[in-house]
Amino acid sequence: MTGTELTHGTEWWRTAVIYQIYPRSFADANGDGMGDLAGISARLPQLKDLGIDAIWLSPFYTSPQRDAGYDVSDYCDVDPLFGTLDDFEVLQRTAHDLGIRVIVDIVPNHSSSAHGWFQAALAAGPGSDERARYTFRDGKGQNGELPPNNWESVFGGLAWTRTTDSDGTPGQWYLHLFDSSQPDFDWDSEWVREQFRAVLRFWLDRGVDGFRVDVAHGMIKAPGLPDYTPPAEGGSMGGAPASALEPGITAETPLTAPYWAQDGVHEIYRDWHKVLAAYPGDRVLAAEAWVDPLSQMAKWVRPDEMHQAFNFAYLETPWNAARLKAVIDESLEAFGNVGAPSTWVLSNHDVVRHASRLALTGENLQGHGIGPKTVGLPDTALGLRRAKAASALMLSLPGSSYLYQGEELGLPEAVDLPDHAREDPTWFRTNGERYGRDGCRVPIPWEAASESFGFSTGAKSWLPQPAEWAGLARDQQDGVAGSTLELYKHALTLRREHSLASGTVEWIDGFGPEVAAYRNGDVTVVANTGAASVQLPAGDVLLSSEELVGRTLPGDATAWLRSVEA
Ligand code: NOJ
């Protein structure tokens, strides 16, 4: 085998390292300052060199880009910003030739308001079949002037917008759990279900290896759409209802929002499971479901539903040995109970990058983004140390890991973005009260000496890149011992060589409360979350996130050793 062949029938996703590409910010081949599919194709060999197994592409479909492409107006075409369907074919062929699988995003909770389906619903008027595809309701109050219920948008403000009828008078309201440009479908509609089966088949026919399913905990809403007031801190995607027991939440407060995690979603995924199963080659469904606790989230990956779910409980765990041990145990148990692999993730395009997040000193910051006025901004050097240590721990764990573009370079959150450059709807819908997610979406640096650090063939980048990112550019780290990039490459090589992803976790005690140490097959992993150094056990050192002093592991560092038989 050449190492670039894709083998079938292997359930490859159980152990895969999946690299998230955010197309707007990965690589721009046409010089307009916006990343594109041709740019991605050109850079794929560098991802091969990194050692990943698959890529997940955030949406590149036709879209007005009001929510960076998560507002889709044609599910079966490529937005001209990113290229064409032919460019997608080239990208996928290039990836497959390199032995890299391709997962695309599907956005089934809502479309763009510019989608023909929604425009038809507006035109057809109340009571029509077209309106039944979305969540339209009459307003409350004498003249329908009040929204149908009190739900708030995840991005801030009301979750309802009133329409205007063709004669200019105010009409019904439509639900949008996100931006007003993202109307929620009504999944009770068989027509909607059939359209999405067709969308899945459209991409499966083109050869994609799977789908990351956006808002996989949404889609079905509780009958009657009852009022609900969420906890104050719901995370960036509004999830985590069950554990957010905070002041203001009483015993009477329902713990599950009537728009999240409703039982009816599972029927949809069972249906989609069958759609995928009709295709050869282990196609995968990965749930973006912000559901707490993990034992609940595991329902999304029961054997006849999805294959993976993002482990947001892990992402939300602070850099603390006891908490990490607890969430690792909980994850392996919850997913293991339903026969699914655990996944692990530290960063994505919706949260503060972990090289910043793990050193924030303020409270409850990650859900709302960080910016220049944030109190408790991180010490960059400490953040990077912790990020390297946390990634080294994550990549040693059994299961499948997700990486977010740029974390292999140790990129921190871009904190000092000028207000006028910001694009996240969260920023606008909260009048700048929440910074939102632009800081983790800044185009990544490839070459220190090039314009836009090699992100683009031109000088522009749709969000400005911090000047100090020159030092983090890929070409400054490639082949450089001690760099973050080399740490990732080395970890991915060892992970494969020692079959860590299909291994087990056996905790080792005796290192004190700030250390999480365990054995996975023939490798011992020691993660030191404290500031004080610890003495390493016997065994050759295979990898270390920081330079060792003799056999001493410094604070905020992780090492892998060859286990010595007792
Ligand atoms: C989750 C996506 O990851 C996020 O970027 C998007 O804004 C929302 N879903 C709405 O589609």
Residues whose N, C-alpha, C, O or C-beta is under 5 A from the ligand:
A	BS01	NOJ	D67 Y70 F178 D214 V215 D350
